[in-house]
Amino acid sequence: MKKLFTILATLVLTISCAICLAACGKKAKLKVIDVELTAESYAYAVKKGNSELLASVNELLTDMKASGDLDTLINSYFNGNATFTYTNPASKEGCLVVATNAQFPPFEYQATGTALSGIDMEIASKLATKLGKKLYIDDMEFDAVLASVEAETADIAMAGLTITDERKLKFDFSEEYYESAQVLITTEDNTEFDGKTAEEIEAILKTKKNSYKIGTQVATTGYMYTAGDEDFGYDGFKNLTTATYSNGTLACTDLKNGKIDAVIIDKQPAIMITKSINGDK
């Protein structure tokens, strides 16, 4: 009887452990709350006074808008039909050097191997052709993008940049080419933000404690919106914790793994990163 009891106890323990392991191994799916928390415009940035390059960028964007080519190009990345990729030449000597952070799909991202792709990268290629130069894409951390243009190690920043008054003090911006917004990403089973307005979402976030963590990409609008930035006009949420990441994918991965509670990043990257992490086709 004692032996039988031991066998049964072992069996129950084994089954319990298996159930626990299965539960622990189950990863949460993510969802984008389709409510725009901010309104912003993307443009390209050159060092103040670089009027010749700025004029060329604006001429290219104006022509692409007038012909409808800009909308066609952008939509090709949104619907998955884009085929453009680019691999750098061996040297940046004599090239149009573009500073970017290739962790921001569909605007800039790693394609295959060393090849890069994205809306901004394809427009960069068109700009280089217009200037009669080869293109060199310098991929770096996002918070180094504008600094490289200021230091003149890159000619232009093309990285899903939001136009702000503070940035205008050091850089000249091109025409706007895309309207964007910050959105919230949560796990699929979190319903507290469903059906809420931007104001209601903010009100909920203001009730959270310091243990509540929101992931953002460092130096982006999402970070400024969440952490607060007086120069950019964002009060932020001082009651909760803003966790910083080098890119949105890492933040969303931690959300999926239960290490943080939410993510705030730009809308279209949020949609594409969430889709990729969820394994959706």
Residue pairs with C-beta under 8 A, 6 or more apart in sequence:
27 256
27 257
28 187
28 188
28 189
28 255
28 256
28 258
29 187
29 188
29 256
29 278
30 185
30 186
30 187
30 188
30 252
30 255
30 256
30 274
30 277
30 278
31 185
31 186
31 187
31 188
31 274
32 183
32 184
32 185
32 267
32 270
32 271
32 274
33 183
33 184
33 185
33 186
33 193
33 194
33 196
33 201
34 183
35 183
35 184
35 193
35 196
35 197
35 198
35 201
36 181
36 182
36 183
36 198
36 267
37 181
37 182
37 183
37 184
37 198
37 201
37 202
37 225
37 264
38 181
38 182
38 221
38 225
39 179
39 181
40 162
40 163
40 179
40 180
40 181
40 182
40 221
41 162
41 163
41 176
41 178
41 179
41 180
42 107
42 160
42 161
42 162
42 163
42 176
42 177
42 178
42 179
42 180
43 161
43 163
43 173
43 174
43 175
43 176
43 177
44 57
44 120
44 156
44 157
44 158
44 161
44 173
44 174
44 177
45 146
45 149
45 156
45 157
45 161
45 167
45 171
45 172
45 173
45 174
46 53
46 54
46 57
46 149
46 155
46 156
46 157
46 171
46 172
46 174
47 149
47 150
47 152
47 170
47 171
47 172
48 170
48 171
48 172
49 172
50 155
50 172
51 172
53 155
53 156
54 172
54 174
56 127
56 130
56 131
57 127
57 156
57 174
57 175
58 174
58 175
59 130
60 123
60 126
60 127
60 130
61 70
61 123
61 174
61 175
61 177
62 175
63 69
64 70
64 73
64 123
64 126
65 71
65 177
70 177
73 82
73 119
73 122
73 123
74 119
74 178
76 82
77 106
77 107
77 118
77 119
78 106
78 268
82 106
82 117
82 122
84 117
84 121
84 122
84 125
85 111
85 112
85 115
85 116
85 117
86 115
86 116
86 117
86 121
86 122
86 125
86 135
86 137
87 113
87 114
87 115
87 116
88 114
88 135
88 136
88 137
89 95
89 134
89 136
91 136
92 136
92 138
94 133
94 134
95 128
95 133
95 134
95 135
95 136
96 124
96 127
96 128
96 131
96 133
96 134
96 135
96 136
96 155
96 156
97 136
97 138
97 153
97 154
97 155
97 156
98 120
98 121
98 124
98 135
98 136
98 137
98 138
98 154
98 155
98 156
98 157
98 158
99 138
99 140
99 144
99 145
99 146
99 148
99 149
99 153
99 154
99 156
99 157
99 158
99 159
100 108
100 116
100 120
100 121
100 124
100 137
100 138
100 139
100 140
100 145
100 157
100 158
100 159
101 108
101 139
101 140
101 141
101 142
101 145
101 159
101 247
102 108
102 109
102 110
102 116
102 118
102 121
102 137
102 139
103 109
103 110
103 142
103 246
103 247
103 248
103 249
104 118
104 142
104 159
104 160
104 247
104 248
104 266
104 269
105 118
105 269
105 272
105 273
105 276
106 118
106 119
106 268
106 269
106 272
107 118
107 119
107 120
107 159
107 160
107 268
107 269
108 116
108 117
108 118
108 119
108 120
108 121
108 139
108 158
108 159
108 160
109 116
109 117
109 118
110 116
110 117
111 117
116 137
116 139
119 178
120 158
120 159
120 160
121 137
121 158
123 158
123 177
124 135
124 137
124 156
124 158
125 135
127 135
127 156
128 134
128 135
138 148
138 153
138 154
140 148
141 218
141 246
142 159
142 217
142 218
142 219
142 220
142 246
142 247
143 218
143 219
145 154
145 157
145 159
145 161
146 157
146 161
146 167
146 170
146 171
148 154
148 157
149 155
149 156
149 157
149 171
150 170
150 171
157 171
160 178
160 180
160 266
160 269
161 167
161 173
162 180
162 220
162 221
163 173
163 176
164 231
164 232
165 231
166 231
166 232
167 173
180 266
180 267
180 268
181 266
181 267
182 221
182 222
182 225
182 264
182 265
182 266
182 267
183 264
183 265
183 266
183 267
183 270
184 193
184 201
184 262
184 263
184 264
185 252
185 255
185 262
185 263
185 264
185 265
185 270
185 274
186 193
186 255
186 261
186 262
187 255
187 256
190 262
192 204
193 201
193 204
196 204
205 214
205 237
205 240
206 237
206 239
207 239
208 237
208 239
208 240
208 261
209 239
209 240
210 239
210 240
210 241
211 241
212 240
212 241
212 261
212 262
213 240
213 241
213 242
213 243
213 259
213 260
213 261
213 262
214 226
214 237
214 240
214 241
214 242
214 243
214 260
214 261
214 262
214 263
214 264
215 243
215 244
215 245
215 250
215 251
215 252
215 254
215 255
215 260
215 262
215 263
215 264
216 222
216 223
216 225
216 226
216 227
216 242
216 243
216 244
216 245
216 251
216 263
216 264
216 265
217 223
217 244
217 245
217 246
217 247
217 248
217 251
217 265
218 244
218 245
218 246
220 265
220 266
221 232
221 266
222 264
222 265
222 266
223 242
223 244
224 232
224 234
224 236
225 234
225 236
225 264
226 236
226 237
226 242
226 264
227 236
227 237
227 242
228 234
228 235
228 236
228 237
228 238
229 236
236 242
243 251
243 254
243 260
245 251
245 254
248 263
248 265
248 266
248 269
248 270
248 273
249 273
249 276
249 277
251 260
251 263
251 265
252 263
252 273
252 274
252 277
253 277
254 260
255 261
255 262
255 263
256 277
263 270
265 273
